[in-house]
Amino acid sequence: MVFTTMAIPAFAEDTTEESGSTTITEAIKKANNGETVKLSSNVTESVNIAENKEITLDLNGYTLTNAAGYDTIINKGNLTVIDSSEGKTGTVDNVTHGKAALINDEDATATLNGGTFKRSKEAGTYAPYKNGENSYYTIKNSGTMTINNGVVV
């Protein structure tokens, strides 16, 4: 039995469809289970992984930042995150109050093999009832998650 993966380029959301580019969400929908979607630029987009989808997201040294008002990644399926870049600078960021960089839903599986997961505009404080107007979990896990060496949260 031979397994292969295919890199599917994902471009920023302002790239036109006529040029043959796609959003990360579209690339994930088009990818077959077991394939890899690889970022080719910094992207502002919120991504949902369907419950029947098994996908690898390669940050490739770029940053995936949430669309305003949304979580960056919601995983309901089987998600593996890697960063194949030499500098290991791939990042999943969330800049919205009350939203996470990664939500791993109940019955979902996430394996983090690379990348930095952060809330770069986090403004919470340790004082009770003072959230700084931008605070929340960086990662919220309700399913099964493995965080391996090389991942920064």
C-alpha positions in Angstrom: 0.0 0.0 0.0 1.4 3.4 -1.0 0.2 6.7 0.5 0.9 10.0 -1.2 0.0 13.6 -0.4 -0.6 16.4 -2.7 0.1 20.0 -1.9 -2.8 22.3 -2.9 -1.8 25.9 -3.0 -4.0 28.3 -1.0 -3.9 32.0 -1.7 -5.0 35.1 0.0 -8.8 35.8 -0.2 -8.3 38.8 -2.5 -6.8 36.6 -5.3 -9.3 36.4 -8.2 -10.8 33.1 -9.2 -9.9 33.8 -12.8 -6.2 33.3 -12.1 -7.0 29.8 -10.9 -6.4 30.5 -7.2 -8.5 29.5 -4.3 -9.1 30.2 -0.7 -7.9 27.8 2.0 -11.6 26.8 2.6 -12.1 26.0 -1.0 -8.8 24.1 -1.2 -9.8 22.0 1.8 -13.2 21.3 0.4 -11.6 20.2 -2.9 -8.8 18.1 -1.3 -9.3 14.4 -0.9 -9.0 12.9 2.6 -5.3 12.5 3.5 -4.1 15.3 1.3 -2.2 18.4 2.3 -3.3 22.0 1.8 -0.2 24.3 1.8 -0.3 28.0 2.4 1.6 30.1 -0.2 1.1 33.5 1.4 -0.1 35.2 4.6 -3.9 34.8 4.7 -6.8 36.3 6.5 -9.6 33.7 6.5 -11.5 31.6 9.0 -11.4 27.9 8.2 -13.8 25.0 9.0 -12.8 21.4 8.7 -15.9 19.2 8.1 -16.5 16.2 10.4 -15.8 13.8 7.6 -12.6 15.5 6.4 -9.1 14.3 7.1 -6.6 17.0 6.1 -3.1 18.2 6.7 -2.6 22.0 6.8 0.9 23.1 6.0 1.6 26.6 7.3 4.7 26.7 5.2 6.2 29.6 7.1 3.1 31.9 6.6 0.4 33.2 8.9 -3.2 32.3 8.9 -5.2 35.1 10.7 -8.9 34.9 11.4 -11.5 36.9 9.5 -13.0 39.6 11.9 -15.4 38.1 14.4 -14.6 34.4 13.8 -12.4 31.7 15.2 -9.4 31.0 13.0 -9.8 27.3 12.6 -12.7 25.2 13.7 -12.0 21.5 13.4 -14.8 18.9 13.3 -12.8 16.3 11.5 -9.2 15.0 11.6 -6.7 17.9 11.3 -2.9 17.7 11.3 -1.0 21.0 11.3 2.6 21.1 10.1 5.1 23.8 9.2 7.4 22.7 6.4 9.3 26.0 6.2 13.0 26.1 7.0 12.6 28.8 9.6 9.5 27.2 11.2 7.7 30.6 11.3 4.2 29.3 10.4 1.5 30.8 12.6 -2.2 30.5 13.4 -3.3 33.8 14.9 -6.6 35.1 16.2 -7.1 38.9 16.8 -10.8 38.9 17.8 -12.2 39.0 21.4 -14.0 35.8 22.4 -12.6 33.8 19.5 -9.8 31.1 19.4 -6.9 30.4 17.0 -8.0 26.7 17.0 -11.2 25.1 18.3 -11.1 21.3 18.2 -14.7 20.1 18.5 -16.1 17.1 20.4 -15.3 13.9 18.4 -12.7 15.7 16.4 -9.0 14.9 16.3 -6.2 17.4 15.9 -2.5 16.7 15.8 -0.2 19.7 16.0 3.3 18.9 14.6 4.4 22.4 13.9 3.4 26.1 14.0 2.9 28.8 16.5 -0.7 29.3 17.8 -1.3 32.7 19.3 -3.7 35.6 20.0 -1.4 38.5 19.0 -3.9 41.1 20.2 -4.6 39.4 23.5 -5.5 42.1 26.1 -6.7 40.2 29.1 -5.6 40.9 32.6 -5.4 38.7 35.7 -7.9 41.0 37.5 -11.3 39.4 37.9 -13.9 40.6 35.3 -11.4 42.5 33.3 -10.9 40.9 29.9 -9.2 43.9 28.3 -11.8 43.8 25.5 -9.8 41.1 23.7 -9.3 37.8 25.5 -10.1 34.1 25.1 -8.5 30.7 24.7 -5.7 30.4 22.2 -6.7 26.7 21.7 -10.0 25.2 22.9 -10.0 21.5 22.8 -13.2 19.4 23.4 -12.0 16.4 21.3 -8.7 14.5 21.0 -5.6 16.6 20.6 -1.9 15.8 20.4 0.6 18.7 20.7 4.1 17.5 19.6 7.6 19.0 20.1 8.2 22.1 18.0 4.7 23.6 18.5 4.4 26.9 20.4 1.2 28.0 22.1 
